[in-house]
Amino acid sequence: MLPSLPWRDVVRAFGKAGWQHDSTRSSHYIMTRPGQPGLLSIPMHNPVKRGTLRKLIREAGLTVQQFIDLL
């Protein structure tokens, strides 16, 4: 089962998957991945809700298990 996580843990896990900080807009941490179109907009909330986290994982092209292994 996917846990609710603090936004910093989410950013750290996506960083391990090759995503990099691009900018910070309002209360969102924006990440991009070189060679991959699109971006991830991670809300700086504690915790990031499970549904939002699931959507971010899907947008990053990962499975839930791959993401959990990055934690």
C-alpha positions as a Markdown table, in Angstrom:
| # | Residue | x | y | z |
|---|---|---|---|---|
| 1 | Met | 0.0 | 0.0 | 0.0 |
| 2 | Leu | 1.2 | 3.5 | -0.9 |
| 3 | Pro | 1.9 | 5.6 | 2.2 |
| 4 | Ser | 1.2 | 9.3 | 2.6 |
| 5 | Leu | 4.6 | 11.0 | 2.6 |
| 6 | Pro | 6.1 | 14.4 | 3.4 |
| 7 | Trp | 6.8 | 16.3 | 0.1 |
| 8 | Arg | 10.6 | 16.3 | 0.8 |
| 9 | Asp | 10.6 | 12.5 | 0.8 |
| 10 | Val | 8.6 | 12.5 | -2.5 |
| 11 | Val | 11.1 | 14.9 | -4.1 |
| 12 | Arg | 14.1 | 12.8 | -2.8 |
| 13 | Ala | 12.6 | 9.6 | -4.4 |
| 14 | Phe | 11.9 | 11.2 | -7.7 |
| 15 | Gly | 15.5 | 12.6 | -7.6 |
| 16 | Lys | 16.8 | 9.1 | -7.4 |
| 17 | Ala | 14.8 | 8.3 | -10.5 |
| 18 | Gly | 16.5 | 11.1 | -12.5 |
| 19 | Trp | 14.2 | 14.0 | -12.0 |
| 20 | Gln | 15.7 | 17.4 | -11.2 |
| 21 | His | 14.5 | 20.6 | -9.6 |
| 22 | Asp | 13.5 | 23.1 | -12.2 |
| 23 | Ser | 11.7 | 25.8 | -10.2 |
| 24 | Thr | 9.4 | 26.6 | -7.3 |
| 25 | Arg | 6.1 | 28.1 | -8.1 |
| 26 | Ser | 3.9 | 29.2 | -5.3 |
| 27 | Ser | 3.6 | 26.1 | -3.1 |
| 28 | His | 4.7 | 23.6 | -5.8 |
| 29 | Tyr | 8.1 | 22.1 | -6.4 |
| 30 | Ile | 8.6 | 21.7 | -10.1 |
| 31 | Met | 10.8 | 18.8 | -11.4 |
| 32 | Thr | 11.9 | 17.9 | -14.9 |
| 33 | Arg | 13.8 | 15.0 | -16.4 |
| 34 | Pro | 16.4 | 15.5 | -19.1 |
| 35 | Gly | 15.3 | 13.8 | -22.3 |
| 36 | Gln | 11.7 | 13.4 | -21.2 |
| 37 | Pro | 8.9 | 15.8 | -22.0 |
| 38 | Gly | 6.7 | 17.1 | -19.3 |
| 39 | Leu | 7.2 | 18.0 | -15.6 |
| 40 | Leu | 6.1 | 17.0 | -12.2 |
| 41 | Ser | 4.4 | 19.6 | -10.0 |
| 42 | Ile | 4.8 | 18.3 | -6.4 |
| 43 | Pro | 2.7 | 20.2 | -3.8 |
| 44 | Met | 4.7 | 21.2 | -0.8 |
| 45 | His | 2.3 | 19.7 | 1.6 |
| 46 | Asn | 2.8 | 17.4 | 4.6 |
| 47 | Pro | 1.7 | 14.8 | 3.8 |
| 48 | Val | 1.2 | 14.6 | 0.0 |
| 49 | Lys | -2.1 | 12.8 | -0.3 |
| 50 | Arg | -2.1 | 9.3 | -1.7 |
| 51 | Gly | -4.2 | 10.1 | -4.8 |
| 52 | Thr | -1.9 | 13.0 | -5.7 |
| 53 | Leu | 1.1 | 10.8 | -5.1 |
| 54 | Arg | -0.3 | 8.1 | -7.3 |
| 55 | Lys | -0.9 | 10.6 | -10.1 |
| 56 | Leu | 2.6 | 11.9 | -9.9 |
| 57 | Ile | 4.0 | 8.3 | -10.0 |
| 58 | Arg | 2.0 | 7.6 | -13.1 |
| 59 | Glu | 3.1 | 10.9 | -14.8 |
| 60 | Ala | 6.8 | 10.0 | -14.0 |
| 61 | Gly | 6.4 | 6.7 | -15.8 |
| 62 | Leu | 6.9 | 4.6 | -12.7 |
| 63 | Thr | 4.9 | 1.9 | -11.0 |
| 64 | Val | 4.0 | 2.2 | -7.4 |
| 65 | Gln | 6.5 | -0.6 | -6.5 |
| 66 | Gln | 9.3 | 1.1 | -8.4 |
| 67 | Phe | 8.6 | 4.3 | -6.5 |
| 68 | Ile | 8.4 | 2.5 | -3.1 |
| 69 | Asp | 11.8 | 0.9 | -3.9 |
| 70 | Leu | 13.3 | 4.4 | -4.4 |
| 71 | Leu | 12.2 | 5.5 | -0.9 |
